Amino acid sequence: MTPHADAALCRALAADLAAARFRTEALRAAWGVEADDATGRGLRQPALRGLGDRRDALAVLARLLVFGVAQPRDDVDRALPTLRADGLEDLGLAERDGDLVAPRAIIRPQSFHDDRGPGEWWIASDLDELARGGGALAEDHVLGVGGASLTLAGLQLPTPAGRVLDLGTGCGIQALRAGRYADHIVATDISERALAFTRLNALLNGADGVEARAGSLFEPVDGERFDRIVSNPPFVITPRVAGVPAYEYRDGGLVGDALVEAVITGAGRHLRPGGVAQLLANWETRDGVAGLDRVRTWVAASPVALDAWIVEREELDPIRYAEMWIRDGGTAPGSPGFDALLAAWLDDFAARGVTAIGFGYVLLRRAEGAPTLARYERVTHPIPSEGALGSHLAAALAQHDRAAALDDAALAAARFRTAPDVTEARHHRPGEEAPSVIELRQGGGFGRSVQADPALAGLLGACDGELPAGALIDAIAQLLEADAAALRAALLPTIRELLLDGFLTFAD
C-alpha cells in the first residue's frame, strides 16, 4: 500500500496530532526516561509497559504510530476525532484488521533546532525494526529519520536560497530542512514510494514549495540550476550479485562508489555560480589509492570549477563495513543467509582491490572564478555540535572568501578577533618554566585543537580587534627577538587557515 498525499486529510491528521500533544517531550514523559533510552537501542517493550493500559489519545497514537501495535478502532476514532480511522486508511497509513486498526507506516515527531530557533516535524515512513519487531526489510522500504539524515540536516547551510535540489529525498527530511531557508525545493528519487512519503510529509507539516519528481540522479532536473543541492544519496556499496538485496533507500545500483563519483562530478553543472552542494558519502581506498585522493580526482573531473571541502569522519575495513550494512537490512549474525551475504560483500571488495571504506561529508561550491578552496581532511574526533554544523560552515566559508580576496599585505592590514570559544592549554614538564606544548582548543565548530608555538599563541591572545595583524606580528617578533618579515611569512598563511577553522574572525 502506497501512501496517498491528500491535502485535506493531511491537515486533519496534523490537527488531531497537535490536539493529542503528539510531540517528542510529551511522549518521553508518557513512558519515562529509561524506556525512552531503550527505544534508541531498538527495544519497545519498556515504553509499552510505561504506557500501561492508558487509552487516552497520546497513548493510543504512540502504540499505533510509534511502535506499530494495532489498536481498537473505537480508540483510534477517539484519538483522531477529525481524521478518524477511515481517514488514516485513506492516507494509506493503516488498514482494517477486524475490530483493530493495523498500522502500515509509522509517524514519529522529530525535534530540531537551527538559526531560526527550535521546531518539530511529524515524519511518516515505513514500519522499521522497532515497529516490526525485526526481520528483513522490503527492498522498497522507505527509511525514516536516522543518524545520518539528522547529521546532513544539521550540516545544511542556514542561509537564504532561491531553489534547492534534494537529490534522493527518501522520506523528505532534507527537503523539510531546506524549506526553512529556501523558496522552492525540487525533491527527486527513483522510488515512487519514497516520493509519496515526501509529498505526505510536506503536507503534514505545512511545507509549501516542495515539488516531487521521479528519476535517477540528475535526470529529473536536466538543464536546470539551483542555489543549493543537498543529498543523502543511496551511497552504500553493495555487491552486484544475485541474492544480495538492493534496498532502494541505500543502494544506487552502481558498482562500488560509482554513484558518489557521479554525484560529485555532475553537481557543478546544476549549480548556479556560487551555489553549494552538500552530501554524505562513502568512498573506497582501492588498489593502494586512498579514498580522499580518489575523491580529489572526482572533483577535478567536474566540467565546471569547484571549491571543495571534504571531511572524512571514519574509515572501516571491509569486514566491519559489510557486517554493518547486512545488520542494517535486518539480517543478524547467525541468521539464515548472513554468511552468504558476508561472503558476497568480501568477494566484491577483494575483486576490486578495496582495503578500506571511508565515510564523510562533501561540500562543493561552483567557483565564480578560479577555485580558492581545496581542503581534504580527516576529522575523526568527537565533534561537539555535529548535528548543528551548518552555521559554522556558513561562517567559515564567509571568512575564507573574504581572506581569499586579500593579498598578504591587505591581510596584514586587517584586524581580527579570536573567537570566544577558543581556549588555551599549556603543558609544562615538572620544574620547567617554559611550556613544552601550547594547545589552542575550539569549543564549538569541529572542536579542533591546534598545536601552537609562542608566536601563534601570542597572536591569538592579542587579537581583540584593536590593532592590525601586521602590527601585532611585528610586536611579537620584537618580543621574541625574531625576524619580523620571516614571522609574517609564517603566520599570515596560518591566519587564513584559522579563519576557515573558526579560531579567528574579521573584526569588522
Residue, then its C-alpha position, 0 to 999 in steps of 0.5 A: m500500500t502506497p501512501h496517498a498525499d491528500a491535502a485535506l486529510c493531511r491537515a486533519l491528521a496534523a490537527d488531531l496530532a497537535a490536539a493529542r500533544f503528539r510531540t517528542e517531550a510529551l511522549r518521553a514523559a508518557w513512558g519515562v526516561e529509561a524506556d525512552d533510552a531503550t527505544g534508541r537501542g531498538l527495544r519497545q517493550p519498556a515504553l509499552r509497559g510505561l504506557g500501561d493500559r492508558r487509552d487516552a489519545l497520546a497513548v493510543l497514537a504512540r502504540l499505533l504510530v510509534f511502535g506499530v501495535a494495532q489498536p481498537r478502532d473505537d480508540v483510534d476514532r477517539a484519538l483522531p476525532t477529525l481524521r478518524a480511522d477511515g481517514l488514516e486508511d485513506l492516507g494509506l497509513a493503516e488498514r482494517d484488521g477486524d475490530l483493530v486498526a493495523p498500522r502500515a507506516i509509522i509517524r514519529p515527531q522529530s525535534f530540531h533546532d537551527d538559526r531560526g530557533p527550535g521546531e518539530w516535524w511529524i515524519a511518516s515512513d515505513l514500519d522499521e525494526l522497532a515497529r516490526g519487531g525485526g526481520a528483513l526489510a522490503e527492498d522498497h522500504v522507505l527509511g525514516v529519520g536516522g543518524a545520518s539524515l539528522t547529521l546532513a540536516g544539521l550540516q545544511l547551510p542556514t542561509p537564504a536560497g532561491r531553489v534547492l535540489d534534494l537529490g534522493t529525498g527518501c522520506g523528505i527530511q532534507a527537503l523539510r530542512a531546506g524549506r526553512y531557508a529556501d523558496h522552492i525545493v525540487a525533491t527527486d528519487i527513483s522510488e515512487r514510494a519514497l516520493a509519496f512519503t515526501r509529498l505526505n510529509a510536506l503536507l503534514n507539516g505545512a511545507d509549501g514549495v516542495e515539488a516531487r519528481a521521479g528519476s535517477l540522479f540528475e535526470p529529473v532536473d536536466g538543464e536546470r540550476f539551483d542555489r543549493i543541492v543537498s543529498n543523502p544519496p543511496f551511497v552504500i556499496t553493495p555487491r552486484v550479485a544475485g541474492v544480495p538485496a538492493y534496498e532502494y533507500r541505500d543502494g544506487g545500483l552502481v558498482g562500488d562508489a560509482l554513484v558518489e563519483a557521479v554525484i560529485t562530478g555532475a553537481g557543478r553543472h546544476l549549480r548556479p555560480g556560487g551555489v553549494a552542494q552538500l552530501l554524505a558519502n562513502w568512498e573506497t581506498r582501492d588498489g593502494v589509492a586512498g579514498l580522499d585522493r580518489v575523491r580529489t580526482w572526482v572533483a577535478a573531473s567536474p566540467v565546471a570549477l569547484d571549491a571543495w571541502i571534504v571531511e572524512r569522519e571514519e574509515l572501516d575495513p571491509i569486514r566491519y563495513a559489510e557486517m554493518w550494512i547486512r545488520d542494517g537490512g535486518t539480517a543478524p549474525g547467525s541468521p539464515g543467509f548472513d554468511a552468504l551475504l558476508a561472503a558476497w560483500l568480501d568477494d566484491f571488495a577483494a575483486r576490486g582491490v578495496t582495503a578500506i571504506g571511508f565515510g564523510y561529508v562533501l561540500l562543493r561550491r561552483a567557483e565564480g572564478a578560479p577555485t580558492l578552496a581545496r581542503y581534504e581532511r580527516v576529522t575523526h574526533p568527537i565533534p561537539s555540535e555535529g548535528a548543528l554544523g551548518s552555521h559554522l560552515a556558513a561562517a567559515l566559508a564567509q571568512h575564507d572568501r573574504a581572506a581569499a580576496l586579500d593579498d598578504a599585505a591587505l591581510a596584514a592590514a586587517r584586524f581580527r578577533t579570536a573567537p570566544d570559544v577558543t581556549e588555551a592549554r599549556h603543558h609544562r614538564p615538572g620544574e620547567e618554566a617554559p611550556s613544552v606544548i601550547e594547545l589552542r582548543q575550539g569549543g564549538g565548530f569541529g572542536r579542533s585543537v591546534q598545536a601552537d608555538p609562542a608566536l601563534a599563541g601570542l597572536l591569538g591572545a592579542c587579537d581583540g580587534e584593536l590593532p592590525a595583524g601586521a602590527l601585532i606580528d611585528a610586536i611579537a617578533q620584537l618580543l621574541e627577538a625574531d625576524a619580523a618579515a620571516l614571522r609574517a611569512a609564517l603566520l599570515p598563511t596560518i591566519r587564513e587557515l584559522l579563519l576557515d577553522g573558526f579560531l579567528t574572525f574579521a573584526d569588522 
